[in-house]
Amino acid sequence: MDTPRPQHLAAHELDRPVADIAGLIIDDLTWHERPIPAAAEPYLHTMLGLSTSDLRDRYGHARVADVVRGALDALDGWTSPTAVHVRHELRAALLAADETTPHRT
């Protein structure tokens, strides 16, 4: 069962930092004895350093949303129950981030 989304968060904001989600992905792959796909490593490494939960924020010249989207694309073989939940959460936030004006920093 999905946990309710906190009401104070905008749709493009996650309920935890991007770094925590990257850690969860890595832990889940490790738990299921699956290697981290080489194409996903740079995205996950970047995500581990992001304390933001707002997908509209910037990381260098890219939006955080672009980094998260790249990770999801590279993790196409990640299919555990945790993967299903995390993908759903991230896709919803990505969709909302694409529909809103990017953050200026």
C-alpha atoms as an extended CHARMM CRD file, in Angstrom:
* protein
*
       105  EXT
         1         1  MET       CA              0.0000000000        0.0000000000        0.0000000000  PROA      1               0.0000000000
         2         2  ASP       CA              1.2930000000        3.4560000000       -0.9400000000  PROA      2               0.0000000000
         3         3  THR       CA              1.9340000000        5.9060000000        1.8480000000  PROA      3               0.0000000000
         4         4  PRO       CA              0.0840000000        9.2070000000        1.4890000000  PROA      4               0.0000000000
         5         5  ARG       CA              2.0740000000       12.0920000000        0.0500000000  PROA      5               0.0000000000
         6         6  PRO       CA              2.6980000000       14.8870000000        2.5800000000  PROA      6               0.0000000000
         7         7  GLN       CA              0.4150000000       17.8110000000        1.7390000000  PROA      7               0.0000000000
         8         8  HSD       CA              3.1410000000       20.4470000000        2.1030000000  PROA      8               0.0000000000
         9         9  LEU       CA              5.1000000000       19.0550000000       -0.8550000000  PROA      9               0.0000000000
        10        10  ALA       CA              4.6180000000       20.2360000000       -4.4150000000  PROA      10              0.0000000000
        11        11  ALA       CA              4.1250000000       17.4790000000       -6.9900000000  PROA      11              0.0000000000
        12        12  HSD       CA              7.6860000000       17.8850000000       -8.3150000000  PROA      12              0.0000000000
        13        13  GLU       CA              9.1900000000       17.4800000000       -4.8280000000  PROA      13              0.0000000000
        14        14  LEU       CA             10.0830000000       14.1110000000       -3.3830000000  PROA      14              0.0000000000
        15        15  ASP       CA              9.3970000000       13.2780000000        0.2560000000  PROA      15              0.0000000000
        16        16  ARG       CA             13.0980000000       12.5950000000        0.8190000000  PROA      16              0.0000000000
        17        17  PRO       CA             16.3910000000       13.7510000000       -0.7010000000  PROA      17              0.0000000000
        18        18  VAL       CA             17.4670000000       12.3890000000       -4.0760000000  PROA      18              0.0000000000
        19        19  ALA       CA             20.5600000000       10.9740000000       -2.3290000000  PROA      19              0.0000000000
        20        20  ASP       CA             18.3530000000        8.7810000000       -0.1290000000  PROA      20              0.0000000000
        21        21  ILE       CA             16.5530000000        7.4070000000       -3.1690000000  PROA      21              0.0000000000
        22        22  ALA       CA             19.8660000000        6.6020000000       -4.8550000000  PROA      22              0.0000000000
        23        23  GLY       CA             20.9500000000        4.7630000000       -1.7010000000  PROA      23              0.0000000000
        24        24  LEU       CA             17.6900000000        2.8280000000       -1.6810000000  PROA      24              0.0000000000
        25        25  ILE       CA             18.2010000000        1.8160000000       -5.3190000000  PROA      25              0.0000000000
        26        26  ILE       CA             21.7510000000        0.6360000000       -4.6570000000  PROA      26              0.0000000000
        27        27  ASP       CA             20.6960000000       -1.2340000000       -1.5040000000  PROA      27              0.0000000000
        28        28  ASP       CA             17.8420000000       -2.9350000000       -3.3500000000  PROA      28              0.0000000000
        29        29  LEU       CA             20.0600000000       -4.0430000000       -6.2260000000  PROA      29              0.0000000000
        30        30  THR       CA             22.6260000000       -5.3530000000       -3.7300000000  PROA      30              0.0000000000
        31        31  TRP       CA             19.9660000000       -7.1530000000       -1.6780000000  PROA      31              0.0000000000
        32        32  HSD       CA             18.7250000000       -8.9360000000       -4.8000000000  PROA      32              0.0000000000
        33        33  GLU       CA             22.3280000000       -9.6920000000       -5.8070000000  PROA      33              0.0000000000
        34        34  ARG       CA             21.9940000000       -7.6690000000       -9.0010000000  PROA      34              0.0000000000
        35        35  PRO       CA             24.9270000000       -5.6670000000      -10.3230000000  PROA      35              0.0000000000
        36        36  ILE       CA             24.5690000000       -1.9480000000      -10.7500000000  PROA      36              0.0000000000
        37        37  PRO       CA             24.3500000000       -1.4280000000      -14.5140000000  PROA      37              0.0000000000
        38        38  ALA       CA             27.4150000000        0.4040000000      -15.8240000000  PROA      38              0.0000000000
        39        39  ALA       CA             25.1960000000        2.9470000000      -17.5800000000  PROA      39              0.0000000000
        40        40  ALA       CA             23.4680000000        3.7500000000      -14.2710000000  PROA      40              0.0000000000
        41        41  GLU       CA             26.6340000000        4.2330000000      -12.2010000000  PROA      41              0.0000000000
        42        42  PRO       CA             27.3340000000        7.8860000000      -13.1120000000  PROA      42              0.0000000000
        43        43  TYR       CA             23.7160000000        8.8620000000      -12.5230000000  PROA      43              0.0000000000
        44        44  LEU       CA             23.5140000000        7.0680000000       -9.1790000000  PROA      44              0.0000000000
        45        45  HSD       CA             26.8690000000        8.5180000000       -8.1240000000  PROA      45              0.0000000000
        46        46  THR       CA             25.5850000000       12.0130000000       -8.9240000000  PROA      46              0.0000000000
        47        47  MET       CA             22.2860000000       11.3470000000       -7.1580000000  PROA      47              0.0000000000
        48        48  LEU       CA             24.1560000000       10.2430000000       -4.0160000000  PROA      48              0.0000000000
        49        49  GLY       CA             25.5680000000       13.7610000000       -3.7800000000  PROA      49              0.0000000000
        50        50  LEU       CA             22.2240000000       15.5610000000       -4.1360000000  PROA      50              0.0000000000
        51        51  SER       CA             20.6020000000       16.6740000000       -0.8980000000  PROA      51              0.0000000000
        52        52  THR       CA             17.6760000000       18.2930000000       -2.7120000000  PROA      52              0.0000000000
        53        53  SER       CA             14.2360000000       16.7710000000       -3.0190000000  PROA      53              0.0000000000
        54        54  ASP       CA             13.1020000000       19.2640000000       -5.6950000000  PROA      54              0.0000000000
        55        55  LEU       CA             13.4770000000       17.8430000000       -9.2000000000  PROA      55              0.0000000000
        56        56  ARG       CA             13.4410000000       21.3730000000      -10.6440000000  PROA      56              0.0000000000
        57        57  ASP       CA             16.7390000000       22.2280000000       -8.9450000000  PROA      57              0.0000000000
        58        58  ARG       CA             19.8960000000       22.3470000000      -11.0420000000  PROA      58              0.0000000000
        59        59  TYR       CA             23.0340000000       20.2350000000      -10.9540000000  PROA      59              0.0000000000
        60        60  GLY       CA             25.6110000000       22.0560000000      -13.0330000000  PROA      60              0.0000000000
        61        61  HSD       CA             24.0050000000       22.6790000000      -16.4190000000  PROA      61              0.0000000000
        62        62  ALA       CA             21.4140000000       19.9170000000      -15.9830000000  PROA      62              0.0000000000
        63        63  ARG       CA             18.2270000000       19.7880000000      -13.9930000000  PROA      63              0.0000000000
        64        64  VAL       CA             18.0510000000       17.2510000000      -11.1890000000  PROA      64              0.0000000000
        65        65  ALA       CA             15.0930000000       15.8030000000      -13.1090000000  PROA      65              0.0000000000
        66        66  ASP       CA             17.4200000000       15.0160000000      -16.0280000000  PROA      66              0.0000000000
        67        67  VAL       CA             19.8230000000       13.1500000000      -13.7450000000  PROA      67              0.0000000000
        68        68  VAL       CA             16.9710000000       11.1310000000      -12.2090000000  PROA      68              0.0000000000
        69        69  ARG       CA             15.5000000000       10.4080000000      -15.6510000000  PROA      69              0.0000000000
        70        70  GLY       CA             18.8990000000        9.1900000000      -16.8730000000  PROA      70              0.0000000000
        71        71  ALA       CA             19.1640000000        6.8340000000      -13.9090000000  PROA      71              0.0000000000
        72        72  LEU       CA             15.6960000000        5.4110000000      -14.5110000000  PROA      72              0.0000000000
        73        73  ASP       CA             16.4590000000        4.8690000000      -18.1940000000  PROA      73              0.0000000000
        74        74  ALA       CA             19.7030000000        3.0700000000      -17.3260000000  PROA      74              0.0000000000
        75        75  LEU       CA             17.9520000000        0.9210000000      -14.6960000000  PROA      75              0.0000000000
        76        76  ASP       CA             15.4370000000       -0.6190000000      -17.1040000000  PROA      76              0.0000000000
        77        77  GLY       CA             16.2210000000       -4.1230000000      -15.7990000000  PROA      77              0.0000000000
        78        78  TRP       CA             15.5120000000       -3.1930000000      -12.1720000000  PROA      78              0.0000000000
        79        79  THR       CA             12.1890000000       -4.9210000000      -11.4850000000  PROA      79              0.0000000000
        80        80  SER       CA             11.8710000000       -5.7000000000       -7.7770000000  PROA      80              0.0000000000
        81        81  PRO       CA              8.8130000000       -4.6210000000       -5.7460000000  PROA      81              0.0000000000
        82        82  THR       CA             10.9020000000       -1.7240000000       -4.4370000000  PROA      82              0.0000000000
        83        83  ALA       CA             11.7050000000       -0.7810000000       -8.0300000000  PROA      83              0.0000000000
        84        84  VAL       CA              8.0250000000       -0.6470000000       -8.9280000000  PROA      84              0.0000000000
        85        85  HSD       CA              7.2780000000        1.6650000000       -5.9830000000  PROA      85              0.0000000000
        86        86  VAL       CA             10.2910000000        3.9370000000       -6.5340000000  PROA      86              0.0000000000
        87        87  ARG       CA              9.7060000000        4.1640000000      -10.2940000000  PROA      87              0.0000000000
        88        88  HSD       CA              6.0860000000        5.1730000000       -9.6900000000  PROA      88              0.0000000000
        89        89  GLU       CA              7.1500000000        7.8650000000       -7.2170000000  PROA      89              0.0000000000
        90        90  LEU       CA              9.8930000000        9.2220000000       -9.4700000000  PROA      90              0.0000000000
        91        91  ARG       CA              7.8430000000        9.1840000000      -12.6700000000  PROA      91              0.0000000000
        92        92  ALA       CA              5.0290000000       11.1520000000      -11.0190000000  PROA      92              0.0000000000
        93        93  ALA       CA              7.4950000000       13.7510000000       -9.7320000000  PROA      93              0.0000000000
        94        94  LEU       CA              9.2720000000       13.9020000000      -13.1120000000  PROA      94              0.0000000000
        95        95  LEU       CA              6.0070000000       14.5160000000      -14.9120000000  PROA      95              0.0000000000
        96        96  ALA       CA              5.1880000000       17.3570000000      -12.5260000000  PROA      96              0.0000000000
        97        97  ALA       CA              8.7080000000       18.8200000000      -12.8450000000  PROA      97              0.0000000000
        98        98  ASP       CA              8.3730000000       18.8500000000      -16.6330000000  PROA      98              0.0000000000
        99        99  GLU       CA              5.1220000000       20.8010000000      -16.3370000000  PROA      99              0.0000000000
       100       100  THR       CA              6.5340000000       23.5170000000      -14.0690000000  PROA      100             0.0000000000
       101       101  THR       CA              9.0230000000       26.3120000000      -14.5450000000  PROA      101             0.0000000000
       102       102  PRO       CA             12.5990000000       25.2850000000      -13.6860000000  PROA      102             0.0000000000
       103       103  HSD       CA             14.1900000000       26.6720000000      -10.5390000000  PROA      103             0.0000000000
       104       104  ARG       CA             16.6910000000       29.4570000000      -11.1100000000  PROA      104             0.0000000000
       105       105  THR       CA             19.8640000000       29.1620000000       -9.0490000000  PROA      105             0.0000000000
